[in-house]
């Protein structure tokens, strides 16, 4: 097995320096299969057994062990077999000539298989969950039902809640706008708990819900989403040279593209300047098939 330093040197030679795997095999004195393996894994993967180890002495008695453990499932705890007791029964009743360690290891594996297992719930950062809830509140001395919009970030347990008089489309969209402003960002994905409003088709909302009273909610949401998209694209370009080339390809003039790409301001300020606004315009997003929410209604 090769050291981690060798893996790092080979991967640096191939991925960072742009050399071929054939040349890496010649320089490092390794076979091409080994170079391919080092390019596939960032660290030594270690030995992996492809098939279970043979147990010539215990193999024929495995059904006996399984039968004993199955009987123990319904037996009182104090009357269940220990690994040592199973070993003694195999030795005395079946003439087992192997050692105790082999039996103990097999019993441990079988007991782990029979236990109830739980899949850990993992929440990577940058993802959110949305749901509506109901509560009874007293407003102005009047007891009434309140519908509250809740957006939660499970990874950090950060939560945003806003109350509304009814669970409507206006409340649904306004809750998103308010939550995005509260978190100062837009999640990578949002999981909805079977909300009818959330699963409705984006196109035709106004005709489906009769929604025409508060178009500014859709306008604000569209502005925020497109601003977030502009920031993401700007960050993907990374270097001033790539940013200048991208702005020129989007039709921005050469002097403006050069000044914008060389600016030291952060992306949230730069996307409001003339260069990104002209290149990453609303017409550009419409050409990608991303019309505004208000236009899609």
N, C-alpha and C positions, 0 to 999 in steps of 0.2 A: 504494500500500500504506500502511496506517495504522500508526502507531507503537504500541509495546507499551502505552504509557500510555493511549492511546485505548481499546484493548481492555480494560484494567483498569478504566477509568472506566465504560465501558458495562456491563461485567459486574457491577460494584459497584452500579450504578444499577438493574439488572434483578434480580439474584439477592439481594443484601443488602438493598437498600432496598424491594424488592417492587413496583417499578414495571413497567408493561406495556411490551412492545416497541414498540408504537405510540407511546407517550409518549416512549420513548428516542429513536426516530427523529425526533420533533419537536424534542426538547431539543438533541440533538447535530447536527441538520441532516443526517442520513444517511438513506439509503433503508432500508426495512424488510428487504430482502434482505441488506443489509450488516449490520444489527443482528442478524439471525438467524445470520449467519456468525460474528459476534463471540461470540454466545452458544454456538455450537457448538464453537469453538476457544478455548482459553485464551490462545494466542499466535498471531500472524499465521502462517498455514500456508505462506505463500510461493506462488510460482507452480508449478503442476503441469501438465506437458505431457500432453495427452490422447491424442496419437498421435505416432508417431515423425516426426522431421523428414525432409522430402523430400531425396533425394540425386539430382538429375537427371543428373549426370555419372557418378556411381559406381554408381547403381542397377543398370544393365544388367550391370556387371562384378562384382557381389557373388558370383554363383555361381563365377566364376573364382577369386576370393580364397578362398572356402570350399574349393574343390578343392585349391588349393595348401596350405592349412593342414592339410587332411585327409591329404595325402601326407606332410607334415612329421611327422605323429604317429609314423610308423614309420621315419623317416630318422634317421641319427646326428645328435647335437646340433650338431656343427660344420657339418653340411650343410643345416641348416634355414634357411628364408628369414627375413631380417629384414624389418621394415616398409619400410625403404628399398629393399631388393631387390625386394619385391613391387610397390612403386610404379614402379620402373624397368621391370619386366616389363610392367606394365599400359600404361605409356607407349610402350614400344618395340614390343610385340607386338600391342597392341589399340588403340593410338591414343588413350589416355586423355589428356584435356586439362585435368584438374583438378589441384589442388595436393596436395602431399605430406601436409599435416596431416590432410586428410579420410581418406586411406588409412591413416595411422598410427592415428587414433582408431578406425576401424572394425576394424582388425587387433587392437588391444588389447581391444576388446569381445568379438570372436569368440574370442580366446584365453582370456579369463576364463570364457566360457560352457563351453569345453571342459575346463576344469580340474575335478578332483574337489573337491566341496564338502563341508563339514562343518557340521553344525548345532551351534552352541554349546549346551552343557548349562547351564541356569540353575537355581539353587536359591534361591527367595525365602525370606526368613526366616519362621520359625514352622512349618515343616513337618519331618516326621521320617520315617525309614525303619526298619523292624524286620525282623530275620531271626534264625534260629537257626543256630548253627554247631557244629562238633565239633572236639575236640582231645584228644590223649592226655596225661594228667597222672599224676603220682605222688602219691598221697595215703596217708599212713601206710605208706609203703614199698611200696604196691601200685600197679602200673601199670594204669590204667583209663581208659575213655572218659568225657569230660566234655562235656555239652551246655551251651552258653552262649547266653544271651539277649542280643541286642545291639540297642540303640536309638541311632540316629545322627541328628544334625541337620546335614544336608549344607551348609547355608549357612555355618555356623561351624565345622564339623568336630568339634563336641562329641560325645562318645560315652559311652555307659553300657553296661557289660558285667557280667553276673552269671551264675555257673555253677550248673548243676543236674545231678543224677544222671540225669535222663531228660527228654525233650522232651514234656512232658505239659501238659494244660490248666492244672493248678495252677501249673506253672512259667511258662506263658504269661501268666497273669493277674498272678501275683506279680511277674513282670518288669516289667509295665506300671506297677503300683503303685510299685515301687521306683524306676523310671526317672522317673516323674512327681515323686516326692519329691526325687530327685537334681537334676532340672532346675528344681524349684520352679515347675512349670507344666505345662499340657497343650498339646501341639501343635495347630495348626489342622487338620491332617490327618496321617495316618500311612499310608505306603505299605508293603505287605507283599509279600515276594518269594515268592508262591505257597505260602504256608504253609497246610496243611490245617486247622490249628487256627484260623487267622485267618478263613478263608472259611466256616467252619461257621455255621449259622444261630444267631442270638443266642438265640432261644427254643428250649427243649428241650435245652439243653446238658447238664443233669444226667442226663436220660434217655438222651441220645445217647452220652455219654462215661462214664456211670456215676459222674458227679462229685458226691459228697456228703460227702466227708471234710473239706474245708476251706472251708465257706461263708463264713468270715470274710474270705477274699480278695475275694469278690464284694461283700460288705458294705462293705469299705474302699474298693474301687474306685468303688462307687456314691456313697459319701459324697464322695469327691474330685471326681467328675464334677459332682455337683450343687452342690458348693461353687464350682467353677469357673463353672458356669452362673449362679449367683447374683451372682458378681462381675461377669460380663459384662453382665448385665441392669442392675446398679447403675451401672456405668460408662456404659451407654447413656443412662440418664436424665439424667446430667450435672449439671443445676442443682438446687438445693434445692427449687425450686417444682415441677419435674417429678417429683422423687423423692417429695415429699409427696403429689402427686396420684396417682402410681402406687400408693403404699402404701395410700391411702384406697380406691382402686378394688379392691385385693386384700383388703379387709375389715379392715385394721388401724385401730385406734381413732385418732381425730383427735389427741389429745395425744401418743400414742406416735409417730404418723407425723410430726408436727411436730418433735419432739425428735430423732428419728432423721435426718430430712432435713437438719436444721440442724447436725448433729454435724460436727466437724472431723476425726474419725478417718478413716483410710483404709478402702477397701472390704473388705480382708481381715479387718479387725477388726469392721467394722460388720455384715457378713453373719452374724456369730455372735450378734448382739444379738437382742432379742425382736422388734423390728419386722420386719426381713427374714425372720427364721425363721418368723414367723407368716404373713406374706404369701406368701413364696416357699417354702411348705411342700412336703413330699413329695406331699401330696394335689394340690397345684397342678400339679406336674410330671406326676403320673399323669393329670390331666385333659387335659394336652397330648399324651398318648400316649407318655409317657416313663417306663415303669415301671422299678423298680430291677432290676439284673441278677440279684439273688437271687430276686426275685419272679417274674422271667420264666423261671426254670429249671423 
